[in-house]
Amino acid sequence: MSARTASNAPAPRPARRRPHEGSLTHPRRTGLLLVLPAVVLVVVFVFVPLLSAGYISLTSFPLIGSYEFIGLENFALAFNDPIFLRSILYTFVYTAIVTGPILALGYALAVIVRSNRRGSTLLRTVFFLPFVVGLTTISFITLLEAQPRSGAINIVLRALGITDGTTAWLVNGPLATLLICVLVIWGVSGLTMILLMSAMQGVPREVYESAELDGASWWQTERQVTIPMIRRAIAMSVIISVIGSFLAFTQFYILTQGGPGSETTTVVMAIYRRAFVDLQLGAATAMSLLLVLLTALVTAIQFWMLRERD
């Protein structure tokens, strides 16, 4: 080949970069821009407060005044605080008492209102109304109605011949716990009802028809068809209920103030007292972080126990 022919040969084209090489492609940039606001919110309102809380927990931070770095002393004090340890045990007991009834009552209410028969909408509203009203309002109403002699609770019990009508519900630890548990079960079951009802309505009608043709009873249909097919909704309801019970504060603060003594003191109530009564914000923050770890551990155990199995 002559030199002239070689010089007229076309120059090789530069190799094109693949889309994943070098700069981000347009779809990836768009995706990052779409999730950026959420990432900023998580960083600002989750990670930054957690880092700040971690630092405060390592100091003698008072609510008012100067502070100094003391290391892990606040955590050691928390593990040696009998009131805090008792509040953890009481919170576990309270959670164990209310979780089962909330799920059972919520499931029963969901069975009643899951169909579109006449009156179902009204019943859904009535059953869900206590949750909409909120535990704060219901707790204040209960505070008035649980008073000795003048409260409606004692009046009804005296009319039924169960008590003499002078029971002091809120100054007795077991009675106050019983009253609060009944209050919470009644007030929160509506949320469980909505979650389970929505899952039940998603079960194909053909499955129920097949079970009916096989001669299954109502209970067999519920146990072998409905419950397995709404397992995820049941798991979510239980997890929400347990987390809410671990963070219980409002009803106890309004009705008992954690008393008598510290018999009805929950973990959050103990943290509140340490921060805003004892003015020891560093110690209270250390307790809060321990509560976060405890709640995360319990939630992880629930996820493991309630996971779907083949």
PyMOL commands that set and color helices and strands:
alter all, ss='L'
color gray80, all
select helices_A, chain A and resi 3-8+26-56+73-79+82-113+120-133+135-145+152-159+169-171+173-201+205-213+218-229+231-246+250-255+267-276+281-305
alter helices_A, ss='H'
color red, helices_A
deselect
rebuild
show_as cartoon
